[in-house]
Amino acid sequence: MLDSVRRSGTGLGRFARLPDLDPEVLRDDLSRVSTPTMLVLWEQLTLTEPGPAIGALITHHAPIGTFGLWDYLVTTGENLIETLKRAVAYLECIGDPAGEKLQTIEDGKHFTIRHATGTWVPDVVEAIELFALAMLLTRARAASRRPIFPHGVTFAHRPPHQHRRRQLVEFFGTRNISFDAPSNSITFRDDDVRAPLPKAQPGLEEILMRHADLTLAASKPVLQWRDRFRATLAAALHEDNPTLEHVAQRLAMSPRTLQRRLAEHGTNWREEIEAVRQQRTMDLLRTTDLPLQSIATRVGYSDVRALRRAVHRWEGQPPHAVRQSAKPVH
């Protein structure tokens, strides 16, 4: 996705604030980049290349190996019907199973894969829908080593302009493309998906699936932006400098941008600093014997009275009661 953004001529500077896209994160195969970050990249691409055909254009620059282990799960096996089912089963290797859904259907004559994605900006959804079907087709062609043409393709979104439609016909190799359909799908002929694959290696698929299972079990989510912000705010609190300007500087953005990002997450500076102060205060009350004045100073309150009011607002009881309830009962 980042390579596609680069090719579009867009500078990557505006994406530097996204912790998911840190170079160290992207070099780690076990990192799970968040869906919101991917959507930011998709949105940028749809703004640069208007129209849902952007999905197919990206696929042109994604040869076998681009998607790592998942690509080899798709292209290694006895026939396409087995490898494509495997690709559906291991969607989590490359996508968010909470936002992406794949389903296979067989009727003896055709093999259909349906795809559904989340309810985001329409242009972004259209591009992702097209990308998913285009990706399945390119992998099927790579595995079979021949130009497979689908029996039909359907999209749930509206028809594109005539020029875009011609692009899709050329890419998929069929004029049987429908829009405003009940679902997004790509349908292959049964003969195509049951034909033996030329490079089948018996037993290799079992090794790859075990590797996929181990990889998914060891994968880890990348720190979300709001979590990173809260960690920075907590550090500023420790430094006795919990100001909007200081935290924004630590996050390499302007105070106005920080306020906008917080609004995008349904919160604001006042609520966030209150939440971090609350967590820090409760920790100090429950795990230390520090005087209330020291705690007030550490969490940025002017005096003990302000601390008492805050604790009563959060817990419905005074600080000494919170501290007493945290002591073990003998």
N, C-alpha and C positions, 0 to 999 in steps of 0.2 A: 504493500500500500504506500509506504514511504517512497519507494522507487517511482511509483506512478505519479505521486505528487511532484517529485523532482522533474520527471519528464514533462509535466504540464507547465513547467516554468515557474511554479510557485515556490517562494523561499520557505525554508523549513523553520525559520526563526520563531514564528508564532506558535509552533508546536513544541518548542523547547520547554515550555512550562508544564507539559504533561509528563508525569513521572514514568508512565508506561513506556515512553519513547526514548528514555535514556539509553545511550549506546550499550552500557553494561547490561541493561535489562534485555535488550534485543539480542545480545550475544548468548544469552542463557536460554537453552531450549526448554527449560522447565518453567520459565516465566509465563504467566497467563495475562496477556494484555487485556485490559477491560473493554467491554462493549462500548461504553461511552466514548472512549478514546478512538476506537475504530470508526464510530459514527462521525466523529469530528473529521477524520480523514476522508470518509465517503462524501460528506457534505462539501468539503473543499473541492473534491474531484467533480462533483455534479455542478458546482458553480463554475469550474474551469471549462468543463466539457458538457454543456447543456444536453439533456436528453438521456434516456435510459441506456442507449447503446454504449455508454461508457463502460458498462460491465463487461461487454464482449471485447472492447478495446484493451482493457486491463488483462484479460485472459490471453491475448496475443503475446503478452510479455511475461507469461508465467509458464515456462516449459516444465516438463516432468522434473521433479526434484525441488521445485519452488516451495512446495508444501511438505517437504521432508518425508517423514515416515508415512503420513497419510497417502501420499502419492504412490508409494510402493505397495501399500495395502490395496490400492485400487488397481494397480497394473500387474500384480503378481497373483496367479491362480489358474484354475483350469479353464474357465470361461468368464465372459463378462457378467453373466447373471450372478455368479458367485462373488466376483470381485466388487461389483457395484453394491451388492447387499452388504458386503463387508465395509465398504465406504460409508454407507448409511449408519451402520452399527457403531462406527468409530468417528462419527462426526465431531465428537468432543475434542479430537486431536487438533482440529483447526478452527472450530467455531464454538459459539456459546449455545449449549443445548437448551438454555432457557429462552433464547431468542430465535433460534433456528430449528426448524422441524423438517425432517425428510421421511418420506413414506414410500414403500415399494408396493406395486400392484401387478399381479400376473393373471392373464386370462387364457393362456394357451396359445395365443397368437401374438401377443404383444407384452412387453415389459415396460412399465411406466414408473417413473420416479416423480413424486410430488414434493414441492418445496414451499415452505411458508416462513416468513420472517416477521419481525415485530412491527408495531404500528408507530412508525416514526414519520419524518418528513416525506411526503409522497415521492419526490424525485429520488431521494436516497433509497427508499424501499424498492422502487422500480429498478434502480441500478443494481442493488444487491440481488434481487430476484433474477435478473438477467445474468449476472455474474455466476450465480450458483448453477444454473442450467448450462451455461456455456462451459463452465469448469468441468461438469460431468461429461459433456460431450468430448472435450479435448482429451480427457483422461481415457475415455472409451476408445477413441481413435489411437491414442498412443499405445494402449495395451494390445489392441488387435492388429496394429501395424498396417491398417488400411483405412481408407476414407469412408467411415460409417456415416450414413445419413439418417437422421431420425425419421420415424413415420409421421410424427407431428410434435408441435410445441404449442403450449398454451400459456398465456400470461393473464393474471388477474387485473393488471392495470390497463389504463386507457390506451388506444392505438397511438403510436408515435406519428410524426410527420412522414410523408412519403419517402423522403430521403433516408430517414432512419429505418423505415421498414425494409427498404432495399438492402441496407447494411445487414439487417438481421437475416434476411433470406439468403444472402451471400454467405454469411457466417455459418448458419445452421445447415445450409444445403437443402432446404425444403421451402416450398411456398405454403405448406400447410401449417401456418402460424396464426393462432387465434388470440384475440385480446378481449378484455372484459369477461374473461372466463371465470368459472367458479374457483379455480385454483391454478397455480403455476405448475407446469409439468413438462417433462420430456419423455416421449414414448419411442421405444426401439422395437424393431421387428424381432420376433422370437428367434428366427434363424441367425440373426446377427449376434444376439447375446448368448446363444448356446454353442456357437462355433468354438472349437478349441483355440486357445491363445497360442501364438507361435513360440513364445518364450517362457512357457509354463515350467516351473521347477517344483515338482511335488515335494511337499513338506516345508517349503520356504514360507508359505503363508502362515503356518502355525508358529514359526519362530517370530515373524513380524507381529503377529497378534499378541504374543507373550510380551514382546518388547513394548508394544503400545499400552498394554495393561500396566506394566511397570512404570512407564513414562507418565501416564495419567495419575497413577497413585502418588508419584513423587512431585507432580507439578504444584506450583504455588502461585497464588494471586499476587499481582504487583500492588504495592501500596497505592490506594486511591488518593486522588487529589485532596479531598477533604481530610483524610487521615494525615496526609503530609502537612497540610495547613495546621491541623491541631497539634501535631508534633512540634512544628515550628513555633506556634503560639505558646505551648507549654515551656519550650526552651527559653522564649523571651520572658516568660513569667519568672523562671529561675534566675534570669539575668537582671530582674527588676526593671525590665524595659518593655512591658506589654502594650506597646502603642501600635496603632494601625500603620503608621509610617515605617516603623522598625520591622514589623513582620512582613510588610509588603516588600521592603528592601531585601530581606532574607529570602524571599520567594522570587526575587528578580522581576518584580512587576510594580506598577504604580499603585498608590492607595486607591485610586478610582477603579483600576482594573480589578484589584482585590475585592472591592465592594461588589463589583459586577459579578465576579465569579461566585461569591457567596450567595448573591441573589439567585444565580442560576441553580444553586443547590438548595434553594428554599430556605435560606437563613440569612443572617446579617452579622456584622461585627459584634454588636452588643450581645446577641444571643450566644455567639461562639465564645466570647471571652467569659461570659457568665458560666457556660458549660465547663470550660477548662478550669476556671476558678473553683467551681463546685467540686469537681473531681479531685483537684489538688488539696482543697480544704478538708474534704472527707478523709482522704488518705492520711493527712497529717494528724487529724483528730483521732483516728482509729489506730494509728500505728506508732505514734510518738507521744512523748510527755511534754512537748514544747508548750511554753506559755501562750495564751491566746494572742498577746501582743506580737509575739514572734511569728505566729501563724498569719496574723493579719498583714504583717509586713511582707512575708514571703509570697502571699497571693495578691498583693497590690491594693489592700484596703488601707484607708487613712488611719483608722483607729479600731479598737476592739468593738465599739458599738456598731460600726458598720459591718463587722464580721458577724456579730451576734444576729443582727437583722437578716443578713444573708442566709445564715444557717437555719434560722427559724422559717424563712421563706421556702427553703429547699426541703427541710426535714420535718417541719411542724413542731420542733422542739429545740431547746437551747443547746449550745455546744457541749456543756458538761454532761447532758443527758446522752448525746451522741457518743461521747467518749466513754461514758459508763456502760452503755449497752454493748460496746465493742470489747469490753473486758471479759475474759473467760470466766465462766461460773464454776466455782469450786464446790 
